[in-house]
């Protein structure tokens, strides 16, 4: 059963193109995947998480690392960046809902902060 994978395993997956024929995830599928990624919540059709940092320099370093992940995976979040924090929101605009790509990227973002 797919729900048995953990966040680390999810972060090692790669995004797949979602255009043409890919259906958005159901609420049950979203809940199951959300349980795999620490700190994220489902709100207004997106998954989101706020990250806090010591200062602007750390925030921007984090944002740049997220941008690298986004570019490498071809899947881009909405980001709200402030002095010492950043809110990241993922959804799959091309299918009008959530896809596994959103959770893969969220897991990869979380891995940036793992010790």
Legacy VTK file of the C-alpha trace (Angstrom):
# vtk DataFile Version 3.0
C-alpha trace
ASCII
DATASET POLYDATA
POINTS 115 float
0.000 0.000 0.000
1.439 3.396 -1.014
0.633 5.045 2.337
3.347 2.935 3.975
6.161 5.106 2.572
7.636 7.768 4.823
8.723 11.364 4.255
12.313 10.396 3.466
11.193 7.927 0.815
8.777 10.502 -0.614
11.583 13.077 -0.844
13.613 10.671 -3.006
10.874 10.432 -5.620
10.843 12.751 -8.641
7.993 14.835 -10.004
6.211 13.658 -13.125
4.423 15.891 -15.657
0.741 16.307 -14.731
-0.733 17.671 -17.907
-3.379 15.761 -19.830
-5.240 12.957 -18.175
-3.978 13.274 -14.597
-6.817 13.705 -12.126
-6.441 15.768 -8.954
-6.054 13.777 -5.729
-9.130 13.014 -3.663
-9.548 14.337 -0.117
-8.648 10.884 1.259
-5.489 10.719 -0.851
-4.515 14.225 0.269
-5.015 13.320 3.927
-2.921 10.157 3.569
-0.048 12.044 1.923
-0.321 14.961 4.354
0.309 12.540 7.221
3.712 11.804 5.621
5.065 15.373 5.615
5.781 17.054 8.923
4.558 20.584 9.526
2.390 21.019 6.415
-1.343 21.648 6.422
-4.005 21.533 3.738
-5.793 24.844 3.314
-7.740 26.467 0.468
-6.820 23.753 -2.042
-3.077 23.886 -1.311
-0.600 22.455 1.133
1.338 25.103 2.997
3.948 25.573 5.670
5.544 28.599 7.293
9.267 28.490 8.000
10.927 30.881 10.465
14.607 31.839 10.495
17.063 33.925 12.495
17.278 36.747 9.941
16.762 37.820 6.346
19.991 36.216 5.133
18.924 32.751 6.378
15.456 33.265 4.913
16.817 34.127 1.470
19.296 31.233 1.558
16.346 28.922 2.242
14.249 30.525 -0.528
17.124 30.032 -2.976
17.405 26.367 -1.991
13.645 25.942 -2.523
14.019 27.640 -5.923
16.704 25.099 -6.833
14.383 22.211 -5.879
11.556 23.821 -7.866
13.710 24.209 -10.946
15.113 20.673 -10.722
11.645 19.141 -10.285
9.829 21.434 -12.728
7.235 22.116 -10.039
7.012 25.589 -8.546
5.377 26.787 -5.309
3.915 30.122 -4.386
6.161 31.761 -1.783
5.557 34.682 0.515
8.907 35.940 1.767
9.486 38.269 4.710
12.377 39.395 6.883
12.727 36.223 8.938
10.277 33.823 7.394
8.754 32.280 4.326
5.384 30.640 3.648
5.407 28.038 0.905
2.242 26.814 -0.823
2.039 23.935 -3.275
-0.747 22.896 -5.615
-0.733 21.639 -9.183
-2.212 24.444 -11.248
-2.227 22.433 -14.495
-4.785 19.951 -13.087
-6.634 22.357 -10.794
-5.871 20.479 -7.597
-3.326 18.453 -5.702
-0.939 15.869 -7.160
1.781 13.698 -5.711
4.276 16.266 -7.051
3.134 18.717 -4.375
3.962 16.236 -1.629
7.267 15.204 -3.204
8.381 18.847 -3.276
7.137 19.484 0.268
9.139 16.488 1.487
12.204 17.756 -0.372
11.767 21.204 1.189
11.530 19.609 4.639
14.768 17.734 3.954
16.568 21.083 3.647
16.134 21.529 7.396
16.932 17.971 8.454
20.068 17.583 10.577
LINES 1 116
115 0 1 2 3 4 5 6 7 8 9 10 11 12 13 14 15 16 17 18 19 20 21 22 23 24 25 26 27 28 29 30 31 32 33 34 35 36 37 38 39 40 41 42 43 44 45 46 47 48 49 50 51 52 53 54 55 56 57 58 59 60 61 62 63 64 65 66 67 68 69 70 71 72 73 74 75 76 77 78 79 80 81 82 83 84 85 86 87 88 89 90 91 92 93 94 95 96 97 98 99 100 101 102 103 104 105 106 107 108 109 110 111 112 113 114
